């Protein structure tokens, strides 16, 4: 019933805002195209002036497929001037805006080539690979060689301030909690495993990646930072697309395809990807355990190999209902499967390093997941410049894991130990989830300036069901019996309702201010089948302020931003059911009594740029209360347990130094580093009062060479700290060279990943009674060949020559 009330409320607000938005101002809009190729032109200058005067009233640039719109125009007669490099300046006269026809749509305006440049070599202006803002870094995917025939995971490895660990999990440097969004919507509601989705999402479908260090209040307040993956929407007129094939020496290969078809008002896009990858890894865990009366040691050595493969299908329809309204419908389906086998040997040694026992364990795993998303977005550009956006996203996911575990324990002489029987266990987890997100956003310009006021409401409702079934083989009866201690069902329900308001002000002296706030109501309940009582967390309301101030000078900018954020416990961290048998050497479970963590963060930004270089230093200060960390403790001479706890408070201060330099016209070098110091303070456990250093660095070079050749290389390294220790990764590298043939339609790329070494990570963990060093190495040295075919077929748009009062005028050819 609560869900129905929420939907009724949102539609009531939608209707009310639409009625409120009417005003007496008019607008002039249209599209700008190249008459030779038919492609739309972005970044063309557009200025409007009163008929008979040269004084410019409004100016803007075309974007998103040559589209321009100038709003807030009083009724009267106007002229429009358009300018773009390589084309003649064009003027459209006698544009009349009246109360009966307040919105003048000029159709597609075809520019004329500049006659003085017809015999010159045309150089297309490349968009910057990385764009830095006060609160956001934008990585334009098309400018990277390694984006062709790859996946979202591959792209993220080269994005400044983003770290991708050895398991494919992406985080923002200096942020302990990062959320992944796709087209402005949280992907953790859409899939059971984000890393699996990103590893098969084709790069050809991605337009750009936004790294938000201080997310605006229109986004959920959960998480300290957001990585938003923006997908292409098919802006080019006609049929265009890409087909890529990629294969490598590791046995990995993928097929990526992207197709878009666009008419005057309709755009259809489709992408499909299939990927298969083999994996193999080795690891070790060396533990020193010291008690009051004795010491002992446990050394673990393990190996793992498996096969992963997945499919991803995405379909989108983008419809311009008229000049002011747009509707976009999107679906996404993702299937992942994996099979694997692992083996571990646990050596137990006394204080003299003499072996006392050996435990051997073998696992066979089968995993299958299916995720789907249905998304609808409606945009209404209201006369006068106001804009209303409404969206609804429904998603579901299921994941099944089946595992067979077998183990036995021997004494120092290699004989079975009395009282310890071999373990033969089947383990199955059958999980399913559903989520609904509804949003309404309203943007209102204030007067004739660039000031705006933004308002919005949102509702996020999700349910997850995690059913664990465990059976142990009874050697006496020679049959499997259900393990009642481990068999369990965990059902989680979460309702989050939010509202926000924001004011943005830009002055003529290039000051910009943004102040806003977001309020969220959280209602969570969950239950475990083995426990008599249901957990119902008392609903709570939070207010999250957001402030940003920036000043632009001739060759540098400065800024400061502040925001309040929340990290809510995840369902996995709350689930108290034990995942493995009590005789297992490593036991893990959640903590149902976790409270949310709250972060207050301040960022100081500075951008300095010259003709061939740019430098972007940042300073971040974050203080967190009730910080959530995973804590490991020994529970016996044979086993360790891991669970989550609210430790207390922490402070995290970082310095980010990134920049790029054009050594020559066709050589660009970029790179930087993030250095941070984190300090923990726990009132309950003084052993957790510790400091640590985090470090991440990236370096890259891009070279455009003669004969349609290009080269790119990237290097990455990172270290992290936690409440119980620190971890560090090895230096990872990638090199790519590309050759374009057949008028740039076919691109052949050779890529080398970690040619000088395998990817590895080392983690050091320290407790009150133990020290442990974990080492993990993944076989990811790979040499691959990718072939991409790009095609474009430009169609001819036709329109009636007869102009009616309620129909936009036809194309204007000047």
N, C-alpha and C positions, 0 to 999 in steps of 0.2 A: 504494500500500500504506500509505503514511504517513497518507492521509486515512481509510482504513478503521480503522486503529488509533485515530485521534482520535475517531471516532464511537463505537467500542466503549467507549473510556475515558469519554466523556461519559455514555453510557447507564448504565455501571456506577456512576458517581458519583450519577446521578439516583436509581437504585434504592437505593443505600446511604443517601442523605440522607433518602429517604422512610421507610425503616425506622428511622433514628435519631430521627426527629421525634416519635415517639409519647410521650405523657405523660399525667398523670392530671388535667389541668385541663379545664374546660369553657368554653362560650361561649354568648352570647345574641346573636341577629342577627335582622334583619328589614328591612322597607322602610316608609317613611312617605309617605303621599299626601294630596292635597287631595281631599275627597269630591265637590266640585262639578265640578272640571275633570278629575279623574283623574290629574293630573300628579304626579310624585314631588317631594318637598320636600327640598332640600339645606339644610344648615346648621341643622337643627333640633337642639336640645340633648337629649341622651339620657344619663340617669344611672341606675345600678342600685344597689340597696341590699338588705341581708338582710331577709327577711320579718320584720316586727315591730320593725324598727329604722329610724331616719331617717338613719343614717350612710351617706353615699355611698361605695361601694367603687370603682367605676369610672365614668368619664364620657367622652363623646365627642360628635361631631356627625355627622349624616348627610351623605353626599356621593355623588358618582358616580351620581346618579339615585335619591336618597332612601335609599341603603343605609347601614345601621349595623351594627357588630359590636363587642361587648365581650368580650374574651378573658381568659384566665388566671384563671377563676373556680373556686374550690373547690366541691366537690359540696355541694348544699344547696338551700334554697328562697329565692327572690328576688322583689323587686318592681322594676318599671321605670317611670321617670317621663320623660315627653316634653314639651318646651315649645318653642313657636315663636310669634313675633309675629303677632297677629291670630287665634290659635287658643287654645282652652282647654287648660290643662295636663291631660294624660292619664296615667293610671296603669294598668299591667297587673300584676295580682297572680298569686300561685300559679305562679310559674315554677320548675320543679324540674329540677335538674341532677344526674344520677346516673351511675354507672359504665356502666350499660347505655345511657343516653341522655345523653352529655356535651354535646351541641350542641342547644340549644333554638332552633328557627327559628320566629318569631312571624308569619311571612307579611307581608301588606301591612296596616299599621295606618292606618286612616283617621281623621284628626283632626277635631274639631268646631270650626266657626267660633265665634269669640267673639261672643256675642250683643250685647255693647255696641258692637261695631264694624261690625255688619251694615249700618248706614245711613251709615257713613263712606266717604269716598273711599279706595279701596285703592291704595296706592303700592308698587309692586314695588321691592325693593332691588336696585340695580344693582351688579354686581360691578365692582371698581376696574379701570380700563382698564390700569393698570400696577401691578404688585406688585414691590417691591424686596426682595431678600434679601441676605445677606452675600456669597454666591457666585453669585447668579443674579437675573436680571430676567425677570419673566413678563409678557407682553403678551397680554391677553385680547382676541381678535380681534373678538368679537361687539360690543364697545363702541365700535368705530370705524365711522363712517358710510361711509368709503371702502372698507370691507371687503365691502360688498354688490356683487355682480356684478363683482368684480375677481379678481386672481390673487395668488399668494403673493409675487411680486415687488413688486406694488403695496403689499401689507401691510408688507413688510420695510422699505420706505422710511420708515415712521413709527415704527418700533420704536426706543426709546432705545438709544444706544450702537452702533447698526447703521448701516453705510454701504453703500449700493448704488451702484456706479459706473455710468457711462453705458452699459456693456455688460451690466448686470444681475447683476454679481457682488457678492455680499454678504459683508462682513467686519465684525468687531467692532472698534470703536475701541480703539486701544491694543494690538491683537494683530496680529502680522504674518502669522499663519497661522490661518485660521478654517475649520472643517469644518462642513458642513451635514448635519444628521441629520433623518430623518423617523421619528417614533415611536421614538426612541431608537436608530436604526440608521443607519450612515453611508450617505448617498445617493450619495457618489462611487463606491461599489462598484456602484450600481444603474443608473447612467446614464453615457453618454459625455460629456454636457454638462449640468451642473447648472443653468445659467442657462436652458436651453431647457425643462427640466422645471418649474422654478419659475414660468416665464412662462405656463404653461398649467394649473398646479395650481389648481383653483377655491378661492376664499376661503371659500365656503360649507362646504367639507369640513374647514376648519381650526378647531380649538377654541382653541388658544393657541400662542404662540411663546416658547420659553425661551432666554434668552441666558445661557450659562454661562461666566462669566469664570474660574472655577476648577472645572472639571468633576470630579465625584466619581470615585473609582477604579473604579467599575463600568463606566465608559466607557473606550474606547480612549485611550491616552496620546498619540496622534498629533494634532498641532495644538495651538496655544496656547489656543484657545477653541472652543466649540461653539455653534451655533445649532440648536436642536432644534424642529422643526415637529411639533406634536402634533395629530393628526387626530381628528375627532369619532367617537364610537363608538355613537351612537344610544341615549341614556339615557331619552328620553321614551317612555312607554307608548303604543302605538297607531302610527298612520301619520303621519309629519310630513316636511316637506321644503321645498325652495326651488327656484324656477326663475327665472333672471335672464337678461336680454337687455341687451347693452350695445353702443352704436355711437358712433363719434366722427368728427370732421372730418378726421382724418388718413387715413380709410379703414380704421381699425382697428375690429374688432368681435369680440365673443366671446359664447358661450352657455354658461352654467354651470347645472348642476342637481345637487341633492343630495336623496336620499330615504332615510329610515330607517323601519324597521318593527320594533317591539319587542313581544314578549309577555312573560309572566312569566319565561321562562328563555332566550329566543332573541331576538337582535337582528340584523337584516339592514340593511346600509347600502350605498348605491351612489352614486357621483358620476360625472358626465361633463362634460367641458369641451371646447369647440372654440373656437379663436381664430385670427384672421387679422390680420396687421399689415403695413403698408407702412413701409419705412424709407428715409431719405435722409440723407446727411451729406456734409460737406466737410471738408477738412483741409489743413494745410500743415506742412512740415518745413524749417526754415531752419538750415543748418549752416555754421559757420566752422571751417576746418581750417588749422592753423598748423604748419609744419614748420621745420626749422632754417634752410633757405635760401629758403623761399617760403611764401605763403599761397594758399589757394583756397577757393571757396565752392560749396555745392550747395543749391539750393532746389527743393523738391518741392511740387506742388500737386495735389490729388486730389479726386475726387468718387465717391460710392458710392450706389447705390439698389438696392432689392430688395423681395421679398415673402416673408414667413414665415407659415406656418400649421401648426397642430398639434392633435392630439387627446390627451386623457387620460381613461382609464377606470379606476375603482377600485371593487372589490367587497370586502365584508367580511362575515363571519359570526361573531357573538359568541354563544357557547353556554354558559350556566350549567349544567354537567352536574349538579351538585347544589349544596348550600349552601356547599361548600368548594372546588369545582373549576370552572375556567373554561377554555374553549378558544376561541381566536380564529384564524380563517383569513382571509388577505387576499391579494388579487392586484391588481396595477397594471400597466397597459399604456400606453405613451406613444409617440406617433408625431409626428415633426417633419419638415417639409420647408421648404426655402428656395431661392429663385432670386435671383441678383443679378448686377449688372454694375458694374464700376469702371473708372475711367480715371485715369492719373497722368502728369504731365509733370515730368521731372527736368531742371533747368537747371544746367549746370556753368559756373562763372565763374572767371576768373583773379584774381590779387591786386588788379587794378584794377577788379574788378566787371564785366569785359567777358565776354560770353557766348562760350564756346568750343565747346560742343556741347549738344544737346538729345536726351533720350531720352523717347520716348512709349511707354506700355504700357497695354494694355486687357485686362481679364480678364472672363470670364463663368463664373459659379459655379453649381453645382447640388449641394445637400446633402440627404441623407436619413438619418434616424436612427430606430431602433426600440429601445425598452427594455421589459423586463418584469421583474416581481418576484413571487415566491411566498413567502408568509410564514406561519409557524405559531407561535403563542404559547400556552403552557400554564401556568396558574397553579393552585397548590394551597395553600389556606389551611388550615394544619394546626391541629387543636385545640391550644389553648394560646397561639396568636398567631404561631407560626412560619409562614413563607411560602416556597414554592419556586416559582421561575419558570424555565421552559425554553423556548427558542425556536430556530428554524432558519429561515434566509432564503436562498433561492436566487435569483440575479438574472443577467440576461444583457443584453447590448446590442450593437448593430451600428451602424456609421456609415459612409456612403459619401460621398465628396467627389469631384466631377469638375470640372475647371477647364480652360478654354482660354485660354492667354496668348499675346498677340501684341505684339511691340514692334519698334521700329526706332530707329536713332540717326542724327542729322543733325549737320553741322558748323554753324559760325556763319552760313554763307550759306544754310542750309537744304538742303544737298546730302548724299547718303549718304557716309559715311566709308569709305575703302578699308580692307578687312580686317575690317570689322564688318558681318556679315550680319544681316538681320532675323531675329527669333526668332519661331517659331511652334511652340508647345509644348502638349501635352496632359498633364495631371497628374491622377492618380487615387490616392486613399487609401481602402483598404478595411479597416476596423478592426472587430474583434469582441472581446468580453470576456465572461467568466463569473466568478461569485463565489459562494462559500458561506460563510455565517456561522452558527456554532452557539454558543449561550450557555446557561449554567446559573447562576442566582443564588439564593442562600439567605439569608433574613433571619430572625434569631432574637432575640426579645425576651429581655431579661435580668431575671429577677425580676418584681416588681410595678411597677417604675418604667418610664419611657419609654426606658430604655437599650436599644440593639440592637447586635447583631453581624451583619455582612454578609460573605458569602463568595461567590466566583464563579469560573468558568472560561469561557474563550472560545477559539474558533479562527476565524481569517479566512483563507480560501484563495481566491486569484484568479489568473486567467490572462488576458492580453491579447495580441492578435495584430494588428500594424499592418503592412499590406502596401502599399508605395508603388510605383506604376508610372508612369514618365515616358517620353514619346516626343517626339522633336524632328523637325520637318519638314526633310528634306534637299532643298534647293532644286535641287541638281544632278540628283538621281534623281527628284525630284517625288514623294516618298513619305515617310511617317513611319517613323523608326527608333528603336528603344528606346535610351534614354540609360542606359548601364550604370553610370555613376557615381551616378546618382540613384535608379535602381530598386533597391529593397531590401525586406527583410522583417525586422521587429523583433518578437520573441516574449519576453514578460515573465511570470515566475512569482513569486508572493509568498505566503509562508506566515507568519502571525503567530499565535503561541499565547500566551495571557495568563491570569494568575490574580491574584486580589486578595483582600484581607481588610481590613475596616474596622470600627471600634468607635465608636459614637455614644453620648454620655452627656449627659443633661439633669438638672440639679439643681433642687431646689425654690426656690433663689434665682435662677432664670432664667439660669443659666450653661449653655452648651451647648458640647460638645467633640466633635470628629470627628478621628480619627487613623486613617490607613490607608496601605496601600502596594500597588502594582501591579507585577508582574513580567511582562515580555514577551520571548519568544524570536522572533527575526526570521531568516527564511531566504529569501534572494532570489537568483534567477539569471535571466539574460537573454542572448540572443544576437542577433547581426546577421548576415544571410546573406552579406554581403560581407566579413566578418572571419573569419579562420580559427579563432580561439579563442572559447569561450563564457565569458561573465562570470559567475562564481559568487562572490558576496560571502560571505565566511566568516560562518556563523551567529553571532549575538551576542545576549547576554542583558542586559537593562537592568532596573533597579529604580527605580520612580518613587514617591517619598514624597508624602503628601498630609496636610495638617494645617489644621484650622479651629477657631477659638475665638471665641465670641460671648457677649455679655452684654446682656440686655434690662432696661431701666429703665422708669420710668413713661411717659415720652414720648420716649425715644430708645434706640437700640441702638448698640453698638460691636462691631467684629470685626476679626480678622486671619486671613489664610489663606496657606498656602504650598503649592506643588506643583512637581513636576518634570515636564517635558513633552519630547516629541521631535517633530521634523519630518523625516520620511523623504523622500528624493528621490522625486519623482513619476516614473512611466514616461516622460513626455514630456521631463523634465529630464535623464534618463539616456540617452535615445535619441541615438546619435551620428550618425545619418544626416542628411545635409544636406537641407533641405526644398525649396530652390529652386536653380535653375541658377547656376553660378558667375558668369555674366555679369549676374545680377540685382543691382540696387543694394543690396538688403538680404538678407543671408544669415543663417539661424539654424539651430542644431543643439544637441543636448544634450551632456552631459559624463558618460561612463560611470564616471568615477572619483570621483564625488561621494560624500561621507560624510554621515551624518545630522547634523542640527543639534540641540543640546540646550539647553533653556531652563529656568532656575530663576526662578520668579516669586512675588512676594509682593504681596498686596493688603490695604490697610487700608480698612475700610468704616465708615461712620457714618451712621445714619439718625435724623433729627430730625423729629418730627411734632407738629402741633397739631390743633385742631378743624377748621380749614378749609385746612390747608396741610401740606406735607411736603417735606423737603429731604434729598438723598442724595449727599453728597460721597464720593469714593473716591480713593485714591492707589494707583497700581500701579508696581511696580519689577520689571523683567525683565532678566536677563542671559543672553545666548545665545553659545554657542561653536560654531564651524564653521558660522556662519550662511551660508545659501544665498541668493545674489543673482544676478540676470541682468545681465551686463556687456556693454556695446557698445563696440567699437573699430573704427576705420577700417583696412582692409586694403589699400587702394589709393586712388588719386585718384577712383575711381568707385564704390566699394562700402564697406559697413559689415557687420560680422558681430556676431551676438549669441549668447552661450552662457551657461552657468551655472558658478558656481565657489563653493567654500567660502572666504569672504574671511578669516575670522579670528573676532573677537569683536565683540559690540555690546551696548550697554546702552540700555534704553528705559524712561524714567520718564514716567508720565502722571498727570494730575489730572482727575478726572471730577466734574462738578457738574451734577446733575439734580434737578428738583423739580416740584411742581405746586401750584396755588393755586386754591381755589374762591372766585372773586370774589363770586359769589352762588350761591344754591342750584342754579341751572341753568346756571351759567357756570363752566367749568373751563379754566385756563390751565396749560400744561406746557411744559417746555423744559430746555435745558442745553447743556453743551459739554464736550468732551474736548481737553485741551491736552497735548502730549507732546514730549519732547526725546529724540532718538535720536543715539547716537554710535557710529561704526564705527571699528574698528582692524584693520588688515591688516598682517601681517608681511611679505607678499610684494610689496605695492604701496602705497607710502606715499601715493600720490595718492588712495587710497580712505580715508585717515584723515580723516574729516570729521564734522561735526555737522549736525543738521537739526531743524526744528520741524514737528510735525504738529498739525492742528487740525480739529475737527469740531463743528458746532453744529446744534441742532434747536430749533424752537419751534412750538407748536401751541395752538389754542383750540377748544373745543367749547361750543356754545350750544344748549340746548333752548328752543325758542320756542313761543308759543301756536299753537293749531290744528294740532297734530301736525307742526310744522316743526322742523328741526334744521339747524345749520350747523357746519362743521368746516373748519379751515385749517391747513396745515403748511408750514414753511420749512426748508430744509436747505442746508448749505454744508460743504465739506471741503477740506483740503490734506494732502498726504502727502510724506514724504521717503524717499529711497533712497540707496544707497551712491554713486550717480553724480549725484544731483540731487534734484529735488522736482517735485511735480505739484499742481495746484490745479483745483478745479471751480468752475463758476459757481453762483450762487444759484438753487436750484430751488424751486418753489412749487406748491402744490395747494390748491384751494378746492372745497368741495362743499356743496350744500344739498339737503335731503331732505324730502319730503312723504309722510306716511303716510295712506292712505285705506282704506276698507272694513274698519274695525275692526283696523287695523294689519296686514292681510293683504297689502296691495299697497303697495309703497314706490317712489316715483319720485325719482330722484337726478340732479342736474346737477353735473358735475364740470369744472373747468378746471385743466389741467396747464400750468405755466409760461406763464401768459397774458401776462407782461411780457417774456419773452425765451426764447430757445432754450437747451437744455442744451449746455454746452461744457466742455472741459477743456484745460488747458495744462500741458505737461511740459517741464522744463528739465533737460538732461543735459550733464554736463561730464566730459571725459576729459583725459588728459595732452596730447593733440594736437588736441582739437576741442571746440567748444561747439555744442549743438543745442537748438533750441526747436521743439516739436511742438504744434500747435494742432488740436483736433478739435471740430467742432460737429455736433450731431445735431438734426434737425428733429423735436422732440417736443412742440411747442406743440399742445395738443389740447383740444377741447371735446366732452364726451361726455354722452349721455343713457342712464341705466340704469333698467330697470323690473324689480322683483323681486316675485315672488308667493310668499308663505309660507302653507303649509297644514298643518293639524293635525286629525287624526281620532282621537279617543281611543276605544280599545276597552274592553270590559268583561272583566276577568279572572275566571274562575270556577274554583272548586276544590271538591273533594268535601267534603261536610260530615262524612263519616266520617273520623276521624283514626286513622291507623295508626301503629304504633310506628316504622316505618322510613320514614314519609312526613311531610314538614313539615306542621304544622297549617294550616288555611285562614286566609283573611283575618280580621283582628280589627277589627270596627267598634265604636268606643266612643262 
